[in-house]
Amino acid sequence: MDSWNGKIVVVTGGSSGLGRAIATAFAARKARVVIAARDRQKLDQTARDLAQKGFDVTGIEADVTRQESVDALVAGAIERFGRLDVLVNNAGRSARGAVLDTTPEDFEELLKLNLIGVVRCTRAAAPHLLARRGHLVNIGSLAGKSATRYMGAYPASKFALSAYTAQLRLELEPRGLHVLLVCPGPIARDEPRREPLARSGDSSDLPDAANKPGAGVKLNLLRPEYLAERIVRACERRQPEIVVPGRARLLVALAALWPRLGDWVLRRVTG
């Protein structure tokens, strides 16, 4: 617990869902946490809620798709605390749509958030993280390990994030930075989605299962609090990757070794 005492943690997309759970998990260990999000009202409410629990949490409004906003976020954290120990790139968005209905503009929009937003935040924070031999956590997805149907541009954006994270790990871990890729299955929500899923084409043509969590993947929903605890422990151990549930690794390996068999299994385990 004391290993996080006084450490400075920035969590993008930190006002709700998994981001809020990650912020809470670090703050419960006496870290000083900055949560960032675009919705000022929700951001302030979350910061107040966590402060009432005795946690040291600050909210900074930020849009990870805008460089000036990202620069202001990192500068604000450094100005207030003088250093940065952990960056959690959690801000992102899922999508639904048949692949041929997904336009180049749809891909561009999702890549701008799910990949380029991470690149912006990482580059802005990296000098400070390297100086502290800190931690960089990128929230990916099982869809970034094995693509499935009817998720529009989402798998491509998360596959790209997986590759970017591998590059960071190979280049920066020898310099002392811990890089963690988190690839979870569908995550449970305690409140309605604040932002609708990105959609392409006529979503009414999609199977009903496509509109379920994980586009109908037959996995139990993950509790965000459980995943947040896994992430904190992985940082303590400086693990390179979390894939949850662990048995999904078997499908990833199967698809890589025998693509046709992997495709057959994927069709069976999705709606």
N, C-alpha and C positions, 0 to 999 in steps of 0.2 A: 504493500500500500504506500509506504513512504517513498518509493522510487519515483512517484509522480508528484510528490509534494512540491508545489511552487513551479512546476513545469508549465510552459505556455503552449496551449493547444488551439489551433484554428480549425473549425469544422465548417465547410461550406454546405449549403442546404441544411443548416443546423436547426431550423425553427420547428421541424416536425419529423415524424416518422423515424427512420433509422438515424438520421443526423442528430435529432434530439436525443435519442437513446445513447449514441456515441458520446455526445457532449456530457450527458449525465454520468456515464460510466467513468470518464476521465475526471470530472469534477468531484465525484464521490471519493476519488483517490487523492483529493486535495490539489489537483491541477487547477490552473487558472485558464479558463476556456473562453475563447471568442467564437461566437456563432455568427455565421453570415448567411443572409438570404435576401431575396428581392422584396418580400412583403414586409414593410416596415411595421405594420400593426401586429402581425403574427410574430415577428422577430422580437418586438418589445414585450409581448405577452409571455413568450417562452422564457426570455431572460428574467422577467419578474417571477415567473413560476419557479424557476430553478434557484433564484436568489432567495426566495422564501424558504427553501429547503436548506439554506445555509451554504449554498454553492457559490463560488466566485465565477460568475458568468457575465460576459459583456456581449451585447449585440451590435454588429456593424452591418448596415445595409450595403449589399454588394450584388452586382450582376456579373457572373463569371464570363459572360460573352462579351464584355466590354473591358478593354485593356486598362483604361483610366480608372475604372471601378475596382479592378483587381489590384492595381498598384496602390490605390487608396486604402484598400483593405489591409494589405501587408504593411504599408507604411503606418497605418493606424495602430496595428498590433505592436510594431517595433517601437513606435513613439511612446506608447503607454507602458510597455513591459520591458523594452530594451533587448529582447531576444525572441526567438521562436524555436520551439523544440519539436513540435508535431504539426504537420498539415494533413488533414483528412479531406481528400477530394471526393465529396459525397454528392454534390449537386448534379442532377441528371434527370433524365426523363425516359420513360418507356414509350412504346408505339404499337400500333396495330395496323395491319393492312396486308393484302396480298402483294407479293413481291413485284409483279408486273404492273400493279396499280400505284406503286411507290415511285414517285417522280424524282428526277435529279434534285429538284428543289427540296423535296422531303428529306432526301439523304443529306443535303447540305445543311438544312436546319438542325437535324438531330446531331450531326457530326460537330456542328458549331458549339453545341452545349456539352455533349457527352465526351468529346475528345478535345477539341480546341480549347474549351473552358478549362480542362485539366492542364493542358499545356501552358496556358496563360498563368494559372495559379502556381504551377510547379516552378516555372522559370522565375517568377517574381519572388518565391519563397526560398528557392534552392540555396542561394548564398548564405542565408541565415541558418537554414537547417544543416548545411555542411559545417558551418562554424561550430555548431553544437553537437555534431555527430548524432543528429536527431532522427526523426522518423517521417517517412512519406507514405501515406496510406491512400491507395486508389480503390474506390468502390466500383468493381466491375459487375459481372453477372455470369451465371451459368450459360447465358446466351452468348457470352464472349469466349466460351470454350467449345460449345456445340450449338450451332444454329438450329432453330426450329421454325415451324410454319407460322405464317400470318402475323409476324411481328414487324413488318415494314422494314424501316432502316435501322431498327434497334440492334439486331445482332451484328451488323457491319460496324456500327459505332463502338460496340463493346469489344469486338475482336480487335479493332484498331487500338483501343485502350489497353488491352492485354499486351499487344506488341510494344506499345510505347512504354508500358511499365517494365517489360523485360529489358528494353534498351536502357532505361534508367538504372535498373538493378545491376546490369553488367558494367555500366560505365561509372556509376557513383558509389556502389557499395565498397569497392576498394578504397574509396576516399572517406569512408566512415559513415555514409548515410544508409540507414535501414530503409528498404523499399518493400512494401507489402501490397500485394494484389489480393482483393477480396472478391470471390466469385460465388454469391449466394443464389439459391433458388428463390421462388416467390416469397415475399415478406408480408406478414399480416399487418393490417392497419386497424388502429383503434378509432380512427376518424375518417370521414370521406376524403377521397383524393382532392387536394386543393386545386390542382391543375389537371385538366382532362388529358387523357392519353393523346399523343400525336397520332393522327389518323390519315391514311392515304386511301384514295379511291372511294368506292361506295362500301362502307363498312357493313351495311345491311346484308351484303352478299356473303359475309364471312360466317363460318360455323359458329354456333352459340359458344362453344368452348373457347374460341379465339378471344372472347371478351372477358374470360375469367383470368384470375391471377396466373401469370406465367404462360398466358395463351393456352390454358388447358393442360399444362404439364401435371402429371399425376404425382405430385409430391406434397407432403404436409407443409402448410405455411409456416415460415420461420418467425419466431417472436423477435422483434427488433432488439429487445433487451438482452436476449440470449446471444445474438450475433454481436452486439456491442461488447459484451464481456469477452467473447472469443477474440475480437479485434484487439482489445487492450492486452490480453494475455499473449497474443501473437507478437505484439510490439515488445513486450517484456522479454520474449524469447528471441526476438529479431528473426522471426520466420519469414520466408519469402512469399508464402501464398496460403490462402484459406479457400478451400472449395467445400461448400455446405449445401446439401448433405454430402458426406464423404463418398458414398457409393456412386455419386455422379461421375467420379473420376474413372470408374469402370467404363461408363458409356463414352467418355471422351477418348479413352485409350482404344476402345472398340472401333469407334468411328475413324480414328487415325489409321488403324491397322487394316480394317476391313470396311471400307466406306459403304458398300451396299448393305452389309449386315447392320452397320450403324444406322443407316437410313431406315431400315425396317424396324429396328428397335425404337427409334425416335417416333416413328408414326404410331407405334403401339403405346408409348408412354405419354403421348399428347392426345388431346381430345380430337 
